[in-house]
Amino acid sequence: MDNFSSECISLVSFDRIYHQNIRPKLEEIDIFLKSTASPYDLHAVAHLLAVQPAEILETMATLHITVLDKINFFNLIFHMPSYICKLIRRQWQYSRQTTYSAEMIADIYQINIHKVESAFRELDIQYITEDDLNELFKRIYTTVFNMETIS
């Protein structure tokens, strides 16, 4: 096995992960849906949903979808296996909530519940609003692996 540098593992706050990876993807989907007329291009949808075009075609066939319009875009989100689709589905489960518990945040973002509860304790809160998530995310650290090897 290759030797990994100690620099391959780092501790990163979840707000950094959210702002670099999750938020841009959600914004890209939002802008696409607001600015693109349907029917949508298969490859554009595949890129947005982080899946292969073949996966979309297979799901479209299974669901008897013949056109990629806005309604069917959301049907695809409901059925696609990518991280972003799963995250959006988990968010939908709590769409009527105005505040979130530690358990809800851990579920939506797939973060270790103990880390989320610790951040809630640090903020001395039981519930949090969407507007305050960044403060919570700053207090949650996760290990990130950089798979660059040294020879």
Salt bridges, closest charged atoms under 4 A:
GLU27 OE2 - ARG23 NE 2.89
GLU28 OE1 - LYS25 NZ 3.74
GLU28 OE2 - HIS47 NE2 3.06
ASP30 OD2 - LYS34 NZ 3.09
GLU117 OE1 - HIS114 ND1 3.86
GLU122 OE2 - ARG139 NE 3.23
GLU135 OE2 - LYS138 NZ 3.16
GLU135 OE1 - ARG139 NH1 3.17
